[in-house]
Amino acid sequence: WASYVAGAIVVLMTELGVRFNDSISIL
């Protein structure tokens, strides 16, 4: 289950990173 949690965290970080970059592009 540890690998599953780690994968979920990576996905969340990636999603946040993409949204963060998109917000910067808008600005």
Wavefront OBJ file of the C-alpha trace (Angstrom):
o trace
v 0.000 0.000 0.000
v 3.013 2.268 0.560
v 3.760 2.330 -3.170
v 0.104 3.187 -3.866
v 0.220 6.124 -1.438
v 3.530 7.304 -2.902
v 2.032 7.153 -6.407
v -1.013 9.128 -5.273
v 1.230 11.802 -3.731
v 3.265 12.043 -6.946
v 0.074 12.466 -8.977
v -1.220 15.138 -6.601
v 2.087 17.012 -6.723
v 2.073 16.791 -10.524
v -1.501 18.113 -10.701
v -0.645 20.975 -8.333
v 2.488 21.744 -10.349
v 0.528 21.891 -13.609
v -2.132 24.145 -12.077
v 0.591 26.322 -10.545
v 2.328 26.704 -13.917
v -0.988 27.423 -15.638
v -1.803 30.166 -13.126
v 1.622 31.739 -13.749
v 1.056 31.579 -17.510
v -2.282 33.388 -17.070
v -0.567 36.118 -15.047
l 1 2 3 4 5 6 7 8 9 10 11 12 13 14 15 16 17 18 19 20 21 22 23 24 25 26 27
